[in-house]
Amino acid sequence: MGKILIATSTVMVLGISSLLIPTKAEAATKLLTWDLVDSGKHLDWGGSTKYQSNFNKGVSVWNAYKKGVIRKDVWNTIEDVTLSDYSKKDTTAAMTSPSGTIKYNKYNMDTLTTNEKNNVSIHELGHALRLAHNGTSDVMYYLVSTKVTLSINDKASYDAAYKKY
């Protein structure tokens, strides 16, 4: 399941050499204090965005790990998150708010590659699921990247978040 970090080191204490036993590396779990998941453990989305195909890719990535959590809102469910677009000259690609919105900034999104747009969607959905920013090899890294698969840290954070819904 997790990768094992094999790190050996030699320690010199008073002229005595010791070899330490490798230990299993723990995943870095980083969570927000809020999420947009309802009491039924679903995140029902509505609204629309120019980046719908990228958003759908994000849904597929998260639902491949935990099936059926993120779903399109239908008439008999309450919409937990609303998608929309805006345009502002700044450095933000998209933002997710605790009030239940994911907003894509067209000014920056239009300059990104498909993989980068997919990364933004996966990342923003991660925030909606309660995940906070994490390391450079994670989808939840704070900068746009081409990373479109969940890392060990992303999965561990999602597992921890899921227990809080």
DSSP file (Angstrom, degrees, kcal/mol; ACC not computed):
  #  RESIDUE AA STRUCTURE BP1 BP2  ACC     N-H-->O    O-->H-N    N-H-->O    O-->H-N    TCO  KAPPA ALPHA  PHI   PSI    X-CA   Y-CA   Z-CA
    1    1 A M              0   0    0      0, 0.0     2,-0.3     0, 0.0     0, 0.0   0.000 360.0 360.0 360.0 -61.0    0.0    0.0    0.0
    2    2 A G        -     0   0    0      1,-0.1     2,-0.2    25,-0.0    24,-0.0  -0.679 360.0-107.4-100.9 157.2    2.6    2.6    1.1
    3    3 A K        -     0   0    0     -2,-0.3     2,-0.6    21,-0.0    22,-0.4  -0.520  29.9-131.6 -75.9 147.7    6.1    3.0   -0.1
    4    4 A I        -     0   0    0     -2,-0.2     2,-0.7    20,-0.1    20,-0.1  -0.900  11.0-145.6-104.0 127.1    8.8    2.1    2.3
    5    5 A L        -     0   0    0     -2,-0.6     2,-0.9    18,-0.3    18,-0.4  -0.815  10.1-159.2 -91.1 117.5   11.6    4.5    2.7
    6    6 A I        +     0   0    0     -2,-0.7     2,-0.5    16,-0.1    18,-0.1  -0.858  24.0 160.0-101.2 107.2   14.8    2.7    3.3
    7    7 A A        -     0   0    0     -2,-0.9     2,-0.4    16,-0.2    16,-0.2  -0.954  13.1-177.2-130.2 113.1   17.2    5.1    5.0
    8    8 A T        +     0   0    0     -2,-0.5     2,-0.4    14,-0.1    13,-0.1  -0.837   4.4 178.1-107.6 148.9   20.1    3.7    6.8
    9    9 A S        -     0   0    0     -2,-0.4    11,-1.8    11,-0.2     2,-0.5  -0.997  24.8-132.0-147.4 151.7   22.5    5.8    8.7
   10   10 A T  E     -A   19   0A   0     -2,-0.4     2,-0.5     9,-0.2     9,-0.2  -0.899  21.0-159.3-105.3 130.4   25.5    5.3   10.8
   11   11 A V  E     -A   18   0A   0      7,-2.2     7,-1.9    -2,-0.5     2,-0.7  -0.928   3.8-154.8-113.4 131.3   25.7    7.0   14.1
   12   12 A M  E     +A   17   0A   0     -2,-0.5     2,-0.5     5,-0.2     5,-0.2  -0.917  19.6 169.3-106.3 114.3   28.9    7.6   16.0
   13   13 A V  E >  S-A   16   0A   0      3,-2.3     3,-2.2    -2,-0.7    -2,-0.0  -0.979  74.9 -21.8-126.2 118.4   28.5    8.0   19.7
   14   14 A L  T 3  S-     0   0    0     -2,-0.5    -1,-0.1     1,-0.3     3,-0.1   0.853 126.8 -52.8  50.3  39.7   31.6    8.0   21.8
   15   15 A G  T 3  S+     0   0    0      1,-0.2     2,-0.5     0, 0.0    -1,-0.3   0.479 111.8 122.2  80.9   1.2   33.5    6.2   19.1
   16   16 A I  E <   -A   13   0A   0     -3,-2.2    -3,-2.3     2,-0.0     2,-0.4  -0.858  53.5-144.5-100.5 130.5   30.9    3.4   18.8
   17   17 A S  E     -A   12   0A   0     -2,-0.5     2,-0.4    -5,-0.2    -5,-0.2  -0.789  17.6-173.9 -95.8 132.5   29.3    2.9   15.4
   18   18 A S  E     -A   11   0A   0     -7,-1.9    -7,-2.2    -2,-0.4     2,-0.5  -0.968  16.6-147.2-125.5 143.0   25.6    2.0   15.2
   19   19 A L  E     -A   10   0A   0     -2,-0.4     2,-0.2    -9,-0.2    -9,-0.2  -0.949  22.4-138.5-108.1 122.7   23.5    1.0   12.2
   20   20 A L        -     0   0    0    -11,-1.8   -11,-0.2    -2,-0.5     3,-0.0  -0.523  16.8-114.5 -84.1 148.1   19.9    2.1   12.5
   21   21 A I        -     0   0    0     -2,-0.2    -1,-0.1   -13,-0.1   -14,-0.0  -0.622  35.9-109.9 -79.2 134.2   17.0   -0.1   11.4
   22   22 A P        -     0   0    0      0, 0.0     2,-0.3     0, 0.0   -16,-0.1  -0.327  34.7-154.6 -62.0 146.0   15.0    1.2    8.5
   23   23 A T        -     0   0    0    -18,-0.4   -18,-0.3   -16,-0.2     2,-0.3  -0.890  22.9 -99.9-121.2 155.3   11.5    2.4    9.4
   24   24 A K        -     0   0    0     -2,-0.3     2,-0.2   -20,-0.1   -20,-0.1  -0.550  39.9-121.9 -73.1 133.2    8.4    2.7    7.2
   25   25 A A        -     0   0    0    -22,-0.4     2,-0.3    -2,-0.3    -1,-0.1  -0.538  22.5-135.3 -75.0 139.9    7.7    6.2    6.1
   26   26 A E        -     0   0    0     -2,-0.2     2,-0.1     1,-0.1   127,-0.1  -0.738  21.1-111.5 -94.5 144.4    4.4    7.7    7.1
   27   27 A A        -     0   0    0     -2,-0.3     2,-0.9   125,-0.1   126,-0.1  -0.455  30.5-114.4 -71.6 147.6    2.3    9.6    4.6
   28   28 A A        -     0   0    0     -2,-0.1     2,-0.6     2,-0.0   129,-0.2  -0.763  32.0-162.2 -86.6 108.4    1.9   13.3    5.2
   29   29 A T        +     0   0    0     -2,-0.9     2,-0.4   127,-0.1   125,-0.1  -0.824  11.6 178.0 -95.6 122.1   -1.8   13.9    6.0
   30   30 A K        +     0   0    0     -2,-0.6   102,-2.0   123,-0.3     2,-0.3  -0.984   4.7 178.7-129.8 122.4   -2.9   17.5    5.7
   31   31 A L  B     -B  131   0B   0     -2,-0.4   100,-0.2   100,-0.3     2,-0.1  -0.892  23.0-134.2-125.4 152.1   -6.5   18.6    6.3
   32   32 A L        -     0   0    0     98,-3.5   100,-0.1    -2,-0.3     3,-0.0  -0.382  29.0-117.9 -84.6 174.1   -8.5   21.7    6.3
   33   33 A T  S    S+     0   0    0     -2,-0.1     2,-0.3    98,-0.1    -1,-0.1   0.424  94.2  43.1 -92.9   0.0  -11.0   22.5    9.0
   34   34 A W        +     0   0    0     93,-0.1     2,-0.3    96,-0.1    -2,-0.2  -0.928  58.5 179.9-140.5 161.7  -13.9   22.5    6.6
   35   35 A D        -     0   0    0     -2,-0.3    94,-0.2     2,-0.1    93,-0.1  -0.937  32.4-128.4-151.7 173.2  -15.3   20.5    3.6
   36   36 A L        +     0   0    0     92,-3.2     2,-0.3    -2,-0.3     8,-0.2   0.140  67.5 120.1-112.1  16.7  -18.3   20.6    1.3
   37   37 A V        -     0   0    0     91,-0.3     6,-0.2     6,-0.1    -2,-0.1  -0.659  58.3-131.8 -85.2 136.3  -19.3   17.0    1.8
   38   38 A D    >   -     0   0    0      4,-3.3     3,-2.0    -2,-0.3     4,-0.2  -0.199  31.1 -92.0 -82.9 178.1  -22.8   16.4    3.2
   39   39 A S  T 3  S+     0   0    0      1,-0.3    -1,-0.1     2,-0.2    -2,-0.0   0.678 124.9  61.4 -66.6 -17.4  -23.9   14.2    6.0
   40   40 A G  T 3  S-     0   0    0      2,-0.2    -1,-0.3     0, 0.0     3,-0.1   0.302 119.8-109.4 -88.0   9.2  -24.6   11.4    3.6
   41   41 A K  S <  S+     0   0    0     -3,-2.0     2,-0.3   124,-0.3    -2,-0.2   0.847  79.8 123.3  64.1  38.1  -20.9   11.4    2.6
   42   42 A H        -     0   0    0     -4,-0.2    -4,-3.3   123,-0.1     2,-0.5  -0.939  53.1-152.7-125.5 150.9  -21.6   12.9   -0.8
   43   43 A L  E     -c   70   0C   0     26,-3.1    28,-2.2    -2,-0.3     2,-0.5  -0.916  20.2-167.0-120.1 100.0  -20.4   16.0   -2.6
   44   44 A D  E     -c   71   0C   0     -2,-0.5    36,-2.7    34,-0.3    37,-1.8  -0.792   8.2-162.8 -95.0 123.3  -23.2   16.9   -5.0
   45   45 A W  E     +cd  72  81C   0     26,-2.5    28,-3.8    -2,-0.5     2,-0.2  -0.762  16.3 162.2-111.4 152.0  -22.2   19.5   -7.6
   46   46 A G  E     + d   0  82C   0     35,-2.1    37,-2.7    -2,-0.3     2,-0.1  -0.787  33.4  70.1-145.8-169.6  -24.1   21.8   -9.9
   47   47 A G  E    S- d   0  83C   0     35,-0.2     2,-0.3    -2,-0.2    37,-0.2  -0.403  71.0 -94.8  85.6-169.1  -23.5   24.9  -11.9
   48   48 A S        -     0   0    0     35,-1.3     2,-0.3    -2,-0.1    37,-0.1  -0.984  28.9-172.7-149.7 158.3  -21.4   25.1  -15.0
   49   49 A T    >   -     0   0    0     -2,-0.3     3,-1.1    35,-0.1     4,-0.1  -0.990  37.0-123.7-148.8 150.8  -17.9   26.0  -16.1
   50   50 A K  T 3  S+     0   0    0     -2,-0.3     3,-0.3     1,-0.3    -1,-0.1   0.718 115.2  58.2 -61.0 -22.0  -16.0   26.5  -19.4
   51   51 A Y  T 3>  +     0   0    0      1,-0.2     4,-2.6     2,-0.1     3,-0.3  -0.136  65.9 131.5-104.5  35.0  -13.7   23.8  -17.9
   52   52 A Q  H <> S+     0   0    0     -3,-1.1     4,-3.0     1,-0.2    -1,-0.2   0.874  70.5  52.6 -58.7 -41.4  -16.3   21.1  -17.5
   53   53 A S  H  > S+     0   0    0     -3,-0.3     4,-1.6     1,-0.2    -1,-0.2   0.877 111.6  47.2 -64.8 -34.9  -14.3   18.4  -19.2
   54   54 A N  H  > S+     0   0    0     -3,-0.3     4,-2.0     2,-0.2    -2,-0.2   0.895 112.0  49.9 -70.6 -40.4  -11.4   19.2  -16.8
   55   55 A F  H  X S+     0   0    0     -4,-2.6     4,-2.4     1,-0.2    -2,-0.2   0.927 108.7  52.8 -61.5 -44.5  -13.7   19.2  -13.8
   56   56 A N  H  X S+     0   0    0     -4,-3.0     4,-2.4     1,-0.2    -1,-0.2   0.870 106.3  53.6 -59.7 -37.3  -15.1   15.8  -15.0
   57   57 A K  H  X S+     0   0    0     -4,-1.6     4,-2.3     2,-0.2    -1,-0.2   0.915 107.8  51.0 -61.8 -43.0  -11.6   14.4  -15.1
   58   58 A G  H  X S+     0   0    0     -4,-2.0     4,-2.2     1,-0.2     5,-0.2   0.917 109.0  50.2 -60.1 -44.2  -11.1   15.6  -11.5
   59   59 A V  H  X S+     0   0    0     -4,-2.4     4,-2.9     1,-0.2     5,-0.2   0.923 110.2  51.3 -59.3 -44.8  -14.3   13.8  -10.4
   60   60 A S  H  X S+     0   0    0     -4,-2.4     4,-1.6     1,-0.2    -2,-0.2   0.891 108.6  50.9 -60.7 -41.4  -13.1   10.6  -12.2
   61   61 A V  H  X S+     0   0    0     -4,-2.3     4,-0.8     2,-0.2    -1,-0.2   0.949 115.9  39.7 -64.0 -49.6   -9.8   10.7  -10.4
   62   62 A W  H >X S+     0   0    0     -4,-2.2     4,-2.3     1,-0.2     3,-0.8   0.912 116.1  50.7 -68.1 -41.4  -11.3   11.1   -6.9
   63   63 A N  H 3< S+     0   0    0     -4,-2.9    -1,-0.2     1,-0.2    -2,-0.2   0.738 101.2  63.1 -70.7 -21.0  -14.2    8.7   -7.5
   64   64 A A  H 3< S+     0   0    0     -4,-1.6    -1,-0.2    -5,-0.2     3,-0.2   0.799 110.4  40.2 -68.6 -27.3  -11.7    6.1   -8.8
   65   65 A Y  H << S+     0   0    0     -3,-0.8     2,-0.4    -4,-0.8    -2,-0.2   0.882 135.9  15.5 -87.4 -43.5  -10.2    6.1   -5.3
   66   66 A K  S >< S-     0   0    0     -4,-2.3     3,-1.1     4,-0.0     4,-0.3  -0.910  92.0-131.9-132.5 104.8  -13.5    6.3   -3.4
   67   67 A K  T 3  S+     0   0    0     -2,-0.4    -3,-0.1    -3,-0.2    -4,-0.1  -0.250  74.9   0.7 -64.1 135.8  -16.5    5.4   -5.6
   68   68 A G  T 3  S+     0   0    0      2,-0.2    -1,-0.2     1,-0.1   -25,-0.1   0.484  86.7 116.1  76.6   6.1  -19.6    7.6   -5.7
   69   69 A V  S <  S+     0   0    0     -3,-1.1   -26,-3.1     1,-0.1     2,-0.6   0.950  74.7  49.7 -71.8 -47.6  -18.6   10.4   -3.3
   70   70 A I  E    S+c   43   0C   0     -4,-0.3     2,-0.3   -28,-0.2   -26,-0.2  -0.816  76.6 160.3 -95.5 124.1  -18.6   13.2   -5.9
   71   71 A R  E     -c   44   0C   0    -28,-2.2   -26,-2.5    -2,-0.6     2,-0.2  -0.980  44.3 -96.8-144.3 155.0  -21.8   13.2   -8.0
   72   72 A K  E     -c   45   0C   0     -2,-0.3   -26,-0.2   -28,-0.2     2,-0.1  -0.483  49.8-107.6 -68.9 137.2  -23.7   15.6  -10.2
   73   73 A D        -     0   0    0    -28,-3.8     2,-0.3    -2,-0.2    -1,-0.1  -0.409  38.7-168.4 -65.8 139.3  -26.6   17.2   -8.4
   74   74 A V    >   -     0   0    0     -2,-0.1     3,-2.0    -3,-0.1   -30,-0.0  -0.769  39.9 -88.9-123.4 172.8  -30.1   16.0   -9.3
   75   75 A W  T 3  S+     0   0    0      1,-0.3    -2,-0.0    -2,-0.3    -1,-0.0   0.759 122.8  47.8 -56.1 -30.3  -33.5   17.4   -8.5
   76   76 A N  T 3  S+     0   0    0      2,-0.1     2,-0.3     0, 0.0    -1,-0.3   0.213 101.9  72.6-102.8  17.1  -33.9   15.5   -5.3
   77   77 A T  S <  S-     0   0    0     -3,-2.0     2,-0.5     0, 0.0    -4,-0.0  -0.899  82.4-112.3-123.7 158.4  -30.5   16.3   -3.7
   78   78 A I        -     0   0    0     -2,-0.3     2,-0.4    -5,-0.1   -34,-0.3  -0.769  34.2-117.8 -89.7 130.3  -29.1   19.4   -2.2
   79   79 A E        -     0   0    0     -2,-0.5   -34,-0.2     1,-0.2     3,-0.1  -0.538  29.3-176.2 -70.0 121.3  -26.3   21.0   -4.2
   80   80 A D        +     0   0    0    -36,-2.7     2,-0.4    -2,-0.4   -35,-0.2   0.762  69.3  22.9 -89.9 -28.9  -23.2   21.1   -2.0
   81   81 A V  E     -d   45   0C   0    -37,-1.8   -35,-2.1    15,-0.0     2,-0.5  -1.000  65.4-152.4-142.7 139.5  -20.9   22.9   -4.5
   82   82 A T  E     -de  46 101C   0     18,-2.3    20,-2.2    -2,-0.4     2,-0.3  -0.948  13.6-144.3-114.7 128.5  -21.6   25.3   -7.4
   83   83 A L  E     +de  47 102C   0    -37,-2.7   -35,-1.3    -2,-0.5     2,-0.3  -0.657  31.0 150.1 -88.6 144.2  -19.2   25.6  -10.3
   84   84 A S  E     - e   0 103C   0     18,-1.7    20,-2.5    -2,-0.3     2,-0.3  -0.976  32.3-127.9-161.5 171.0  -18.7   29.0  -12.0
   85   85 A D  E     + e   0 104C   0     -2,-0.3     2,-0.3    18,-0.2    20,-0.2  -0.876  22.4 169.2-122.8 155.8  -16.1   31.0  -13.9
   86   86 A Y  E     - e   0 105C   0     18,-2.4    20,-3.1    -2,-0.3     2,-0.4  -0.927  25.4-130.1-151.1 172.3  -14.8   34.5  -13.5
   87   87 A S        +     0   0    0     -2,-0.3     2,-0.3    18,-0.2    18,-0.1  -0.970  33.5 153.0-136.1 121.2  -11.9   36.5  -15.0
   88   88 A K        -     0   0    0     -2,-0.4     2,-1.5     4,-0.2    20,-0.1  -0.984  45.6-120.7-148.2 134.0   -9.4   38.5  -13.0
   89   89 A K  S    S+     0   0    0     -2,-0.3     2,-0.2    18,-0.1    -2,-0.0  -0.601  74.9  96.7 -78.1  92.3   -5.8   39.5  -13.7
   90   90 A D  S    S-     0   0    0     -2,-1.5    -2,-0.1     2,-0.2    15,-0.0  -0.787  87.5 -87.7-154.2-162.8   -4.0   37.8  -10.8
   91   91 A T  S    S+     0   0    0     -2,-0.2     2,-0.4    17,-0.0    -2,-0.1   0.324  83.8 112.1-103.6   8.3   -2.1   34.6  -10.1
   92   92 A T        -     0   0    0      1,-0.2    16,-0.3    -4,-0.1    -2,-0.2  -0.688  39.9-176.3 -86.9 130.0   -5.1   32.4   -9.1
   93   93 A A  S    S-     0   0    0     -2,-0.4    12,-2.8     1,-0.4     2,-0.3   0.839  71.7 -24.9 -87.2 -39.9   -6.2   29.6  -11.4
   94   94 A A  E     -F  104   0C   0     10,-0.3    -1,-0.4    14,-0.1     2,-0.3  -0.972  58.9-147.6-163.2 165.5   -9.2   28.6   -9.3
   95   95 A M  E     -F  103   0C   0      8,-2.4     8,-3.0    -2,-0.3     2,-0.4  -0.999   2.7-156.5-146.9 146.1  -10.6   28.8   -5.8
   96   96 A T  E     -F  102   0C   0     -2,-0.3     6,-0.2     6,-0.2    -2,-0.0  -0.975  17.9-162.1-118.8 133.0  -12.8   26.7   -3.6
   97   97 A S  E >>  -F  101   0C   0      4,-2.3     3,-2.0    -2,-0.4     4,-0.8  -0.859  30.2-123.4-118.5 152.7  -14.6   28.4   -0.7
   98   98 A P  T 34 S+     0   0    0      0, 0.0   -63,-0.1     0, 0.0    -1,-0.1   0.650 107.4  73.0 -64.2 -13.5  -16.3   27.0    2.4
   99   99 A S  T 34 S-     0   0    0      2,-0.1   -63,-0.0     1,-0.0    -3,-0.0   0.493 123.9 -93.7 -80.6  -1.7  -19.5   28.7    1.3
  100  100 A G  T <4 S+     0   0    0     -3,-2.0   -18,-2.3     1,-0.3     2,-0.4   0.831  81.1 121.4 100.4  36.3  -19.8   26.0   -1.4
  101  101 A T  E  <  -eF  82  97C   0     -4,-0.8    -4,-2.3   -20,-0.2     2,-0.5  -0.974  40.2-165.7-131.2 146.7  -18.2   27.3   -4.6
  102  102 A I  E     -eF  83  96C   0    -20,-2.2   -18,-1.7    -2,-0.4     2,-0.5  -0.985  22.3-172.6-121.5 117.9  -15.5   26.3   -7.0
  103  103 A K  E     -eF  84  95C   0     -8,-3.0    -8,-2.4    -2,-0.5     2,-0.4  -0.949  11.7-151.1-118.6 127.4  -14.6   29.2   -9.2
  104  104 A Y  E     -eF  85  94C   0    -20,-2.5   -18,-2.4    -2,-0.5     2,-0.9  -0.811  13.0-137.2 -96.6 133.5  -12.3   29.0  -12.2
  105  105 A N  E >>  -e   86   0C   0    -12,-2.8     4,-3.0    -2,-0.4     3,-1.0  -0.797  12.3-165.3 -91.5 103.7  -10.3   32.1  -13.2
  106  106 A K  H 3> S+     0   0    0    -20,-3.1     4,-2.0    -2,-0.9   -19,-0.2   0.821  82.8  69.6 -58.3 -32.8  -10.5   32.2  -17.1
  107  107 A Y  H 34 S+     0   0    0    -21,-0.4    -1,-0.3     1,-0.2   -20,-0.1   0.888 117.3  20.5 -54.4 -41.8   -7.7   34.7  -17.2
  108  108 A N  H X4 S+     0   0    0     -3,-1.0     3,-1.6   -16,-0.3     4,-0.4   0.810 117.9  62.1 -97.3 -36.7   -5.2   32.1  -16.0
  109  109 A M  H >< S+     0   0    0     -4,-3.0     3,-1.6     1,-0.3    -3,-0.2   0.871  96.9  61.2 -59.6 -36.5   -7.0   28.8  -16.9
  110  110 A D  T 3< S+     0   0    0     -4,-2.0    -1,-0.3     1,-0.3    -2,-0.1   0.657 101.4  54.1 -66.3 -14.1   -6.9   29.7  -20.6
  111  111 A T  T <  S+     0   0    0     -3,-1.6    -1,-0.3    -5,-0.2    -2,-0.2   0.504  93.2  94.6 -94.7  -5.4   -3.1   29.8  -20.5
  112  112 A L  S <  S-     0   0    0     -3,-1.6     2,-0.1    -4,-0.4    -3,-0.0  -0.489  74.8-115.6 -91.8 156.4   -2.8   26.2  -19.1
  113  113 A T     >  -     0   0    0     -2,-0.2     4,-2.5     1,-0.1     5,-0.2  -0.312  38.1-100.8 -74.8 168.5   -2.2   22.9  -20.8
  114  114 A T  H  > S+     0   0    0      1,-0.2     4,-2.6     2,-0.2     5,-0.2   0.922 124.5  49.9 -58.7 -45.5   -4.9   20.2  -20.6
  115  115 A N  H  > S+     0   0    0      1,-0.2     4,-2.5     2,-0.2    -1,-0.2   0.892 110.7  49.7 -62.4 -38.9   -2.9   18.4  -17.9
  116  116 A E  H  > S+     0   0    0      2,-0.2     4,-2.3     1,-0.2    29,-0.2   0.904 110.9  49.3 -66.3 -40.4   -2.5   21.6  -15.9
  117  117 A K  H  X S+     0   0    0     -4,-2.5     4,-2.0     2,-0.2    -2,-0.2   0.906 111.6  49.4 -63.6 -41.0   -6.2   22.3  -16.1
  118  118 A N  H  X S+     0   0    0     -4,-2.6     4,-2.7     1,-0.2     5,-0.2   0.913 109.2  52.7 -62.6 -42.3   -7.0   18.7  -15.0
  119  119 A N  H  X S+     0   0    0     -4,-2.5     4,-2.8    26,-0.3    -2,-0.2   0.910 107.3  52.0 -58.7 -44.1   -4.5   19.2  -12.1
  120  120 A V  H  X S+     0   0    0     -4,-2.3     4,-2.8     1,-0.2    -1,-0.2   0.921 111.6  46.7 -59.8 -44.4   -6.4   22.4  -11.0
  121  121 A S  H  X S+     0   0    0     -4,-2.0     4,-2.3     2,-0.2     5,-0.2   0.926 113.5  46.8 -66.1 -44.9   -9.7   20.6  -11.0
  122  122 A I  H  X S+     0   0    0     -4,-2.7     4,-1.8     1,-0.2    -2,-0.2   0.929 114.8  49.1 -60.3 -44.5   -8.4   17.6   -9.1
  123  123 A H  H  X S+     0   0    0     -4,-2.8     4,-1.7    -5,-0.2    -2,-0.2   0.929 111.2  47.2 -61.0 -49.5   -6.7   20.0   -6.6
  124  124 A E  H  X S+     0   0    0     -4,-2.8     4,-1.9     1,-0.2    -1,-0.2   0.879 110.7  51.9 -65.9 -37.4   -9.8   22.2   -6.1
  125  125 A L  H  X S+     0   0    0     -4,-2.3     4,-1.5     1,-0.2    -1,-0.2   0.869 104.1  59.4 -64.0 -34.7  -12.0   19.1   -5.6
  126  126 A G  H  <>S+     0   0    0     -4,-1.8     5,-2.8     1,-0.2    -2,-0.2   0.914 104.5  49.1 -57.7 -43.3   -9.4   18.0   -3.0
  127  127 A H  H ><5S+     0   0    0     -4,-1.7     3,-2.0     1,-0.2    -1,-0.2   0.921 107.7  53.8 -61.8 -43.0  -10.1   21.2   -1.1
  128  128 A A  H 3<5S+     0   0    0     -4,-1.9   -92,-3.2     1,-0.3   -91,-0.3   0.796 107.1  52.8 -61.1 -26.9  -13.9   20.5   -1.3
  129  129 A L  T 3<5S-     0   0    0     -4,-1.5    -1,-0.3    -3,-0.2    -2,-0.2   0.382 128.8 -99.9 -88.4   2.5  -13.1   17.1    0.2
  130  130 A R  T < 5S+     0   0    0     -3,-2.0   -98,-3.5     1,-0.3     2,-0.3   0.448  74.2 144.1  94.8   5.6  -11.2   18.8    3.1
  131  131 A L  B   < -B   31   0B   0     -5,-2.8    -1,-0.3  -100,-0.2  -100,-0.3  -0.575  33.4-155.0 -80.0 138.1   -7.7   18.3    1.9
  132  132 A A        -     0   0    0   -102,-2.0  -102,-0.2    -2,-0.3  -100,-0.1  -0.470  38.4 -67.1 -98.5 174.8   -5.1   21.0    2.5
  133  133 A H        +     0   0    0     -2,-0.2     8,-0.3     1,-0.1    -1,-0.2  -0.312  60.6 171.2 -62.8 147.7   -2.0   21.8    0.6
  134  134 A N        -     0   0    0      6,-1.7     8,-0.5     1,-0.3    -1,-0.1  -0.425  31.9 -31.4-138.4-150.1    0.8   19.2    0.8
  135  135 A G    >   -     0   0    0   -107,-0.2     3,-1.7    -2,-0.2    -1,-0.3  -0.074  58.1 -98.2 -80.9 174.2    4.1   18.3   -0.8
  136  136 A T  T 3  S+     0   0    0      1,-0.3     5,-0.1     5,-0.1    -1,-0.1   0.724 120.2  52.6 -63.8 -24.9    5.6   18.9   -4.3
  137  137 A S  T 3  S+     0   0    0      3,-0.1     2,-0.3    10,-0.0    -1,-0.3   0.350  96.8  91.2 -92.9   7.5    4.8   15.4   -5.5
  138  138 A D  S X  S-     0   0    0     -3,-1.7     3,-1.6     1,-0.1     9,-0.1  -0.719  79.2-129.2-106.1 151.4    1.1   15.7   -4.5
  139  139 A V  T 3  S+     0   0    0     -2,-0.3    -1,-0.1     1,-0.3     6,-0.1   0.821 111.9  62.1 -57.8 -31.2   -2.0   16.9   -6.4
  140  140 A M  T 3  S+     0   0    0     -8,-0.1    -6,-1.7    -7,-0.1    -1,-0.3   0.239  72.4 129.3 -86.4  14.5   -2.5   19.0   -3.4
  141  141 A Y    <   -     0   0    0     -3,-1.6    -6,-0.1    -8,-0.3     4,-0.1  -0.410  69.6-119.5 -62.1 147.9    0.7   21.0   -3.9
  142  142 A Y  S    S+     0   0    0     -8,-0.5     2,-0.3     2,-0.1    -1,-0.1   0.603  90.3  68.0 -74.7 -10.7   -0.1   24.7   -3.7
  143  143 A L  S    S-     0   0    0      1,-0.0    -2,-0.1    -7,-0.0     2,-0.1  -0.794  94.3 -97.4-107.2 152.5    1.2   25.5   -7.3
  144  144 A V        +     0   0    0     -2,-0.3     2,-0.2     2,-0.1   -28,-0.1  -0.414  54.7 161.6 -61.4 137.6   -0.3   24.4  -10.6
  145  145 A S        -     0   0    0    -29,-0.2   -26,-0.3     2,-0.2   -25,-0.2  -0.803  52.8-106.6-143.1-174.2    1.5   21.3  -11.9
  146  146 A T  S    S+     0   0    0     -2,-0.2     2,-0.4   -27,-0.1    -7,-0.1   0.273  73.7 127.3-100.6   8.7    0.9   18.5  -14.5
  147  147 A K        +     0   0    0      1,-0.1    -2,-0.2    -9,-0.1    -9,-0.0  -0.539  22.5 161.3 -70.5 120.6    0.3   15.9  -11.7
  148  148 A V        +     0   0    0     -2,-0.4     2,-0.4     2,-0.1    -1,-0.1   0.218  48.5  77.3-128.8  13.4   -3.0   14.2  -12.4
  149  149 A T  S    S-     0   0    0    -88,-0.0     2,-0.2   -27,-0.0   -10,-0.2  -0.950  85.1-105.5-122.2 147.8   -2.8   11.0  -10.2
  150  150 A L        -     0   0    0     -2,-0.4     2,-0.1   -89,-0.1   -12,-0.1  -0.506  33.9-146.2 -74.0 133.5   -3.3   10.8   -6.5
  151  151 A S     >  -     0   0    0     -2,-0.2     4,-2.4     1,-0.1     5,-0.2  -0.307  32.3 -97.2 -86.2 175.3   -0.1   10.4   -4.5
  152  152 A I  H  > S+     0   0    0      1,-0.2     4,-2.6     2,-0.2     5,-0.2   0.908 128.0  49.9 -58.8 -42.4    0.3    8.4   -1.2
  153  153 A N  H  > S+     0   0    0      2,-0.2     4,-2.5     1,-0.2  -123,-0.3   0.907 109.0  50.8 -64.6 -42.2   -0.1   11.7    0.7
  154  154 A D  H  > S+     0   0    0      2,-0.2     4,-2.3     1,-0.2    -2,-0.2   0.931 113.9  44.8 -60.4 -45.8   -3.3   12.6   -1.3
  155  155 A K  H  X S+     0   0    0     -4,-2.4     4,-2.8     2,-0.2    -2,-0.2   0.911 113.0  49.8 -66.5 -43.3   -4.8    9.2   -0.6
  156  156 A A  H  X S+     0   0    0     -4,-2.6     4,-2.2     2,-0.2    -1,-0.2   0.901 112.0  48.9 -63.1 -40.2   -3.9    9.3    3.1
  157  157 A S  H  X S+     0   0    0     -4,-2.5     4,-2.6  -129,-0.2    -1,-0.2   0.911 111.9  48.6 -65.5 -42.0   -5.3   12.8    3.5
  158  158 A Y  H  X S+     0   0    0     -4,-2.3     4,-2.9     2,-0.2    -2,-0.2   0.911 109.7  52.2 -64.7 -42.4   -8.5   11.7    1.8
  159  159 A D  H  X S+     0   0    0     -4,-2.8     4,-1.1     1,-0.2    -1,-0.2   0.923 112.8  45.3 -58.1 -44.3   -8.8    8.6    4.0
  160  160 A A  H  < S+     0   0    0     -4,-2.2     4,-0.4     1,-0.2     3,-0.2   0.898 113.9  48.9 -66.7 -41.1   -8.4   10.8    7.1
  161  161 A A  H >X S+     0   0    0     -4,-2.6     3,-1.9     1,-0.2     4,-0.6   0.911 104.3  59.5 -64.5 -42.4  -10.9   13.4    5.7
  162  162 A Y  H >< S+     0   0    0     -4,-2.9     3,-0.9     1,-0.3    -1,-0.2   0.828  98.8  58.6 -57.5 -34.1  -13.5   10.7    4.9
  163  163 A K  T 3< S+     0   0    0     -4,-1.1    -1,-0.3    -3,-0.2    -2,-0.2   0.688 104.1  53.3 -68.8 -18.0  -13.5    9.7    8.6
  164  164 A K  T <4        0   0    0     -3,-1.9    -1,-0.2    -4,-0.4    -2,-0.2   0.541 360.0 360.0 -95.2  -8.7  -14.6   13.2    9.5
  165  165 A Y    <<        0   0    0     -3,-0.9  -124,-0.3    -4,-0.6    -1,-0.2   0.514 360.0 360.0 -71.5 360.0  -17.6   13.5    7.2
